Amino acid sequence: MESIPLWAHLVALVVLLLLSAFFSIAETSMMALNRYRLSHLAKLGQRSARLTASLLKQTERLLSTILLGNNVLNTAMTAIVTSVAIRYFGNNDTVLLVATTAVALAIIIFCEITPKVIGATFPEKIALPASYILKPLMTAATPFVWVINLVVGRLLKLMRIDTSAPDDTRLSTEELRSVILEGGHFMPHKPRAILVNLFDLEHINVDDVMTPRNRVEALNIATSEDGIREQLVTCYHNKLPVYEGEINRVIGVLHVRRALGLIQREDFTAEDVRGLLIEPYFVPSGTPVFTQLQFFQEQRQRLALVVDEYGEVLGLITLEDIIEEIIGEFTTSTPGGGDTLAGWGENAEIQVEGTTPLRELNRRLGTRFPLEGPRTLSGLVLEELQELPDGDVSVRLGDVVIEVTQMQDRTIRSLKIKRLASATPEDEPAESMA
């Protein structure tokens, strides 16, 4: 070592620093790679992506090779610096301490922190090219790695640590939902919203999406010919549930187009209408929406009546209702009446019906009404008041005020929602104001 000139030591030291930095940056970039994007690039036929994926399938060998090279290089650097320090400054404790501190700082700054930060910042740009170097190094280091892994395996066995257990890296629904939300910079807003809505279908049931029974348009067959004709002429939908006397006695579903011939005739009977009916399709209350979507597909149905445990009709759900939960509204929700929830009006106010679902209000107006309890706005107001409102009553919920504007037969028919200028904290309890 004494015959080697100083400049040769310095060159060797720089080379060792660069090699150690390469192992550090390669290790971090490999571990920080997005495995799903890497798999996608490999499927596209990118050679470097395939090579990198094959290396990551041998994580134990890869890390062993990197750590072996890193530690050998760091040890060599320490030996060179110590040798140079003793040669030029003498062999004493102070020289050794300074030399050890200097090489430790150099390794930490230039071989550990800086390369690893760069590798974590640009994993794909570094890992893919680095795989061409790591592959032959892994092959060359196979005997040494085998011996090291053999010793490590024995130690782990003594500590009763089982490394053969499969690591389940599959994402849960909530984790995949988070991936989609956090990947907003790489995915357009509309497709991202549709994917998130698909995950939300698992948390809602048909009761949250259905049209309540008091808003269901249906045909009462237990009436006169003129009454049936008038209902058919003025209906807004292509399919109508048909009942006899009262809504809970549904006897079938009528395709209005099939009844056009009856309307043109001078006279017809209720039996003529019965002959055009198809079997009604009932679903129990509480059925998950995603399950109901599968039922619609299996049963080749597009409309179902939601019933409770006593057979009472609670509402009606269509395939269109479920699709709108996924992709958003694309038709008017009020037959012939336009879109009543187009947005906030003047003075940040809007007039809505009491039967308007809270989910629809949250989606269309950006409100944050709770969805765990009542499903309609009138039900939410009654829950807060704990009694039927007598006269004009307002309820404040967060940053909105809800005012009862019309009562009919002990039912809240209409309400006015006003958005306050200053938002109230979400956790502030609701307060009633007479």
C-alpha positions in Angstrom: 0.0 0.0 0.0 2.9 2.4 0.7 4.1 2.1 -2.9 0.8 3.3 -4.3 0.8 7.1 -4.9 -1.8 9.3 -3.2 -3.6 10.2 -6.4 -4.3 6.5 -7.0 -5.8 6.2 -3.5 -8.0 9.2 -4.2 -9.1 7.9 -7.6 -9.9 4.5 -6.0 -11.8 6.2 -3.2 -14.0 8.2 -5.7 -14.7 5.1 -7.7 -15.7 3.2 -4.6 -18.0 6.1 -3.6 -19.7 6.0 -7.0 -20.2 2.3 -6.9 -21.6 2.3 -3.4 -23.9 5.2 -4.4 -25.1 3.1 -7.3 -26.0 0.1 -5.1 -27.9 2.5 -2.7 -29.8 4.3 -5.4 -30.6 1.0 -7.2 -31.9 -0.6 -3.9 -34.2 2.3 -3.1 -35.5 2.8 -6.7 -36.3 -1.0 -7.0 -38.2 -1.0 -3.7 -40.0 2.3 -4.5 -41.3 1.1 -7.9 -45.0 1.1 -8.6 -45.5 -2.6 -9.1 -48.8 -2.1 -11.0 -47.3 0.3 -13.5 -44.2 -2.0 -13.8 -46.6 -4.9 -14.6 -48.4 -2.7 -17.2 -45.1 -1.8 -18.9 -44.0 -5.4 -18.9 -47.2 -6.4 -20.6 -46.6 -3.8 -23.3 -43.4 -5.6 -24.1 -40.8 -3.2 -22.6 -37.6 -5.2 -22.1 -36.3 -3.3 -19.2 -39.6 -3.6 -17.4 -39.6 -7.3 -17.9 -36.1 -7.6 -16.6 -36.9 -5.5 -13.6 -40.0 -7.5 -12.8 -38.0 -10.7 -13.0 -35.4 -9.3 -10.5 -38.2 -8.2 -8.1 -39.5 -11.8 -8.1 -36.2 -12.8 -6.5 -36.2 -10.1 -3.9 -34.1 -12.1 -1.4 -31.3 -12.6 -3.9 -31.5 -9.1 -5.2 -31.2 -7.5 -1.8 -28.5 -9.9 -0.8 -26.5 -8.9 -3.9 -27.0 -5.2 -3.3 -26.2 -5.3 0.4 -23.1 -7.5 -0.2 -21.7 -5.1 -2.8 -22.5 -2.1 -0.7 -20.9 -3.4 2.5 -17.8 -4.7 0.7 -17.3 -1.3 -1.0 -17.9 0.7 2.3 -15.4 -1.6 4.1 -12.8 -1.0 1.3 -13.3 2.8 1.5 -12.7 2.7 5.3 -9.5 0.6 4.8 -8.2 3.0 2.1 -8.9 6.2 4.2 -7.4 4.6 7.3 -4.3 3.5 5.4 -3.8 7.0 3.8 -4.3 8.7 7.2 -1.7 6.5 9.0 0.7 6.9 6.1 0.7 10.7 6.1 -0.4 11.6 9.6 0.9 8.9 11.8 -0.7 6.0 13.7 -2.4 7.4 16.7 -5.9 7.5 18.2 -6.7 11.0 17.0 -5.8 10.3 13.4 -7.8 7.1 13.4 -10.8 8.9 14.9 -10.7 11.7 12.4 -10.2 9.3 9.5 -13.1 7.1 10.6 -15.4 10.1 11.1 -14.5 11.5 7.7 -15.2 8.2 5.9 -18.4 7.7 7.8 -19.7 11.2 6.9 -18.7 10.6 3.2 -20.5 7.3 3.1 -23.7 8.7 4.8 -23.9 11.8 2.6 -22.7 10.5 -0.8 -23.5 6.8 -0.6 -26.6 6.7 1.5 -28.9 9.7 2.0 -28.3 11.5 -1.4 -28.6 8.4 -3.6 -31.6 7.1 -1.7 -33.5 10.3 -1.9 -32.9 10.5 -5.7 -33.9 6.9 -6.0 -37.1 7.4 -4.1 -37.9 10.5 -6.2 -37.3 8.9 -9.7 -37.7 5.2 -9.1 -38.8 4.2 -12.6 -36.1 6.3 -14.4 -33.4 4.7 -12.3 -34.6 1.1 -11.6 -35.3 0.1 -15.2 -31.8 1.0 -16.6 -30.1 -0.3 -13.4 -31.6 -3.7 -13.9 -29.2 -4.3 -16.8 -26.3 -4.0 -14.4 -27.9 -5.8 -11.5 -28.7 -8.9 -13.5 -25.1 -9.9 -14.3 -24.0 -8.9 -10.8 -26.6 -11.2 -9.3 -25.3 -14.1 -11.5 -21.7 -13.4 -10.5 -22.5 -13.1 -6.8 -24.6 -16.3 -6.7 -22.1 -18.5 -4.7 -21.5 -15.8 -2.1 -25.2 -15.0 -1.8 -26.0 -18.6 -1.4 -23.6 -19.0 1.5 -24.9 -15.8 3.1 -28.5 -16.8 2.7 -27.8 -20.2 4.1 -26.4 -18.7 7.3 -29.2 -16.2 7.5 -31.8 -19.0 7.0 -30.3 -20.9 9.9 -30.4 -17.9 12.1 -34.1 -17.2 11.2 -34.9 -20.8 11.9 -33.3 -20.6 15.3 -35.5 -17.6 16.0 -38.5 -19.5 14.7 -39.3 -17.0 11.9 -41.0 -18.5 8.9 -40.2 -16.6 5.7 -42.0 -19.1 3.5 -45.5 -17.9 4.4 -47.1 -16.1 1.3 -47.4 -12.4 1.6 -50.9 -11.4 0.5 -50.3 -8.1 -1.4 -53.7 -7.9 -2.9 -55.5 -4.6 -2.3 -58.8 -4.4 -0.4 -61.7 -2.4 -1.8 -60.9 0.6 0.4 -57.2 0.4 -0.5 -58.0 0.3 -4.2 -60.5 3.2 -3.7 -57.6 5.2 -2.1 -55.3 4.4 -5.0 -57.9 5.8 -7.4 -58.4 8.9 -5.4 -54.7 9.6 -5.0 -54.1 8.9 -8.7 -56.2 11.9 -9.6 -53.3 13.5 -11.6 -53.1 10.5 -13.9 -56.8 9.9 -14.5 -59.5 12.2 -15.8 -62.2 13.4 -13.3 -65.2 11.6 -14.9 -63.7 8.1 -15.1 -62.3 8.5 -11.6 -65.7 9.5 -10.2 -67.3 6.5 -11.9 -64.8 4.1 -10.4 -65.3 5.6 -6.9 -69.1 5.4 -7.3 -68.8 1.7 -8.2 -67.0 1.1 -4.8 -69.7 3.1 -3.0 -72.4 0.7 -4.4 -71.3 -1.8 -1.8 -72.4 0.5 1.0 -75.9 1.4 -0.1 -79.1 -0.6 -0.7 -82.2 -0.3 -2.8 -83.9 1.8 -0.2 -81.3 4.6 -0.8 -81.8 4.7 -4.5 -85.5 3.8 -5.1 -88.3 6.2 -5.9 -90.6 6.4 -2.7 -94.1 5.0 -3.2 -95.7 8.4 -2.9 -93.7 9.5 -6.0 -94.3 6.3 -8.0 -96.4 6.8 -11.1 -98.7 3.8 -11.3 -102.0 2.8 -13.0 -105.1 2.0 -10.9 -107.1 -0.5 -12.9 -110.0 -0.4 -10.5 -111.5 2.6 -12.1 -113.6 3.5 -15.1 -112.6 3.3 -18.7 -112.3 7.1 -18.9 -110.1 7.1 -15.8 -107.8 4.4 -17.2 -107.6 6.2 -20.6 -106.7 9.5 -18.9 -104.0 7.8 -16.8 -102.5 6.3 -19.9 -102.6 9.5 -21.9 -101.0 11.6 -19.2 -98.3 9.2 -18.0 -94.7 10.1 -18.3 -93.1 6.6 -18.3 -93.0 3.7 -20.7 -93.6 1.1 -18.0 -96.2 1.5 -15.3 -96.9 -0.7 -12.2 -100.6 -1.6 -12.3 -102.5 -2.0 -9.1 -106.1 -2.7 -8.1 -107.6 -0.3 -5.6 -104.5 0.5 -3.6 -100.8 0.5 -4.4 -100.0 -2.6 -2.2 -102.1 -4.8 -4.6 -99.8 -4.7 -7.6 -101.0 -7.1 -10.3 -98.5 -6.5 -13.0 -96.5 -4.1 -15.1 -97.8 -2.5 -18.3 -95.8 -1.4 -21.3 -97.5 1.7 -22.3 -96.7 1.3 -25.9 -98.6 -2.0 -25.9 -101.7 -0.1 -24.6 -101.7 2.5 -27.5 -104.1 0.4 -29.4 -106.5 0.4 -26.5 -106.4 4.2 -26.3 -107.4 4.5 -29.9 -110.4 2.2 -29.5 -113.8 3.6 -28.7 -114.2 1.4 -25.7 -112.2 -1.2 -23.8 -112.4 -3.0 -20.4 -110.1 -3.6 -17.5 -109.8 -7.1 -18.7 -108.3 -5.9 -21.9 -105.6 -4.1 -19.9 -105.0 -7.2 -17.7 -104.2 -9.1 -20.9 -101.3 -6.8 -21.6 -99.7 -7.1 -18.2 -96.4 -8.8 -17.4 -95.5 -10.4 -14.1 -94.3 -7.8 -11.6 -90.8 -8.2 -10.2 -90.4 -7.7 -6.4 -87.2 -7.3 -4.4 -86.9 -7.2 -0.6 -86.0 -4.0 1.2 -82.4 -3.7 2.2 -81.0 -5.5 -0.9 -77.5 -4.1 -1.7 -77.6 -2.0 -4.9 -74.7 -3.9 -6.4 -76.5 -7.2 -5.8 -79.6 -5.8 -7.3 -77.7 -4.8 -10.4 -76.6 -8.4 -10.8 -80.3 -9.6 -10.2 -81.4 -7.2 -13.0 -78.9 -8.8 -15.3 -79.7 -12.4 -14.4 -83.5 -11.9 -14.4 -83.4 -9.7 -17.6 -85.4 -7.1 -15.8 -85.3 -3.3 -15.7 -87.9 -2.4 -13.1 -88.6 -3.8 -9.6 -90.9 -3.0 -6.8 -89.3 -2.8 -3.3 -91.4 -4.4 -0.6 -90.9 -4.8 3.2 -91.2 -7.9 5.3 -95.0 -7.6 5.3 -95.3 -7.3 1.6 -96.0 -3.5 1.7 -94.7 -1.6 -1.4 -92.1 0.9 -0.3 -91.0 2.2 -3.7 -89.8 1.4 -7.1 -86.2 0.9 -8.4 -85.1 0.8 -12.1 -81.9 -0.1 -13.8 -81.6 3.6 -14.8 -81.6 4.5 -11.1 -78.6 2.3 -10.4 -76.8 3.5 -13.5 -77.3 7.1 -12.4 -75.6 6.2 -9.1 -72.6 5.2 -11.1 -72.2 7.7 -13.9 -74.4 10.6 -12.5 -77.8 11.9 -13.6 -78.5 12.0 -17.3 -82.3 12.5 -17.3 -84.7 14.8 -15.4 -85.8 13.3 -12.1 -89.2 14.9 -12.0 -91.5 13.7 -14.8 -92.3 16.6 -17.1 -91.3 19.1 -14.5 -87.7 19.8 -15.4 -84.8 19.6 -13.1 -85.8 20.9 -9.6 -82.3 20.4 -8.3 -80.4 22.2 -11.0 -78.5 24.2 -8.3 -78.8 27.0 -5.8 -81.0 29.9 -6.8 -80.8 33.5 -5.9 -79.6 34.3 -2.3 -78.3 30.7 -2.1 -81.8 29.3 -1.6 -83.7 26.4 -3.2 -87.2 25.0 -2.8 -87.5 21.2 -2.6 -90.1 18.6 -1.9 -90.0 16.9 1.5 -89.6 13.5 -0.2 -86.3 14.5 -1.9 -83.7 11.9 -1.0 -80.7 13.2 1.1 -78.3 11.4 -1.3 -79.7 13.3 -4.2 -79.3 16.6 -2.3 -75.7 15.9 -1.4 -74.9 14.9 -4.9 -76.6 17.8 -6.7 -76.2 20.7 -4.2 -72.9 19.7 -2.5 -74.5 19.5 0.9 -73.4 17.2 3.7 -76.5 15.8 5.2 -76.0 12.6 7.2 -77.0 9.4 5.4 -77.0 6.9 8.3 -80.6 7.7 9.5 -83.5 9.1 7.6 -83.3 9.0 3.8 -85.5 12.0 2.9 -85.2 15.6 3.8 -88.6 15.6 5.6 -87.5 12.6 7.7 -84.3 14.4 8.7 -86.2 17.5 9.8 -88.7 15.3 11.8 -85.8 13.5 13.5 -84.2 16.8 14.5 -87.5 18.3 15.8 -88.8 15.1 17.5 -92.3 16.3 16.7 -94.5 17.4 13.9 -93.8 21.1 13.1 -96.5 23.5 14.0 -96.2 26.6 11.8 -93.1 27.9 10.2 -90.1 26.1 11.7 -86.5 26.1 10.7 -83.7 23.7 11.5 -80.0 24.5 11.1 -77.7 21.7 10.1 -74.0 22.8 9.7 -73.9 25.6 7.1 -77.5 25.3 5.9 -80.9 26.3 7.3 -83.9 24.2 6.4 -87.3 25.9 6.6 -90.6 24.0 6.5 -92.8 25.9 4.0 -95.8 23.6 3.5 -97.6 21.0 5.6 -100.4 18.7 4.4 -102.1 15.9 6.3 -99.4 15.8 8.9 -96.7 15.4 6.2 -94.0 17.9 5.3 -94.7 18.6 1.6 -92.2 21.4 0.8 -89.1 22.9 2.4 -86.7 25.7 1.6 -82.9 25.2 2.0 -80.7 28.3 2.5 -77.0 28.1 2.5 -75.3 30.4 5.0 -72.5 32.7 4.0 -70.1 31.5 6.7 -69.7 27.7 7.0 -70.4 26.1 10.4 -68.1 23.3 11.5 -69.4 19.9 10.5 -69.3 18.5 14.0 -71.5 21.3 15.4 -74.8 19.8 16.6 -78.0 20.7 14.8 -80.2 23.3 16.5 -83.8 24.1 16.0 -85.2 27.6 15.5 -88.9 28.4 15.8 
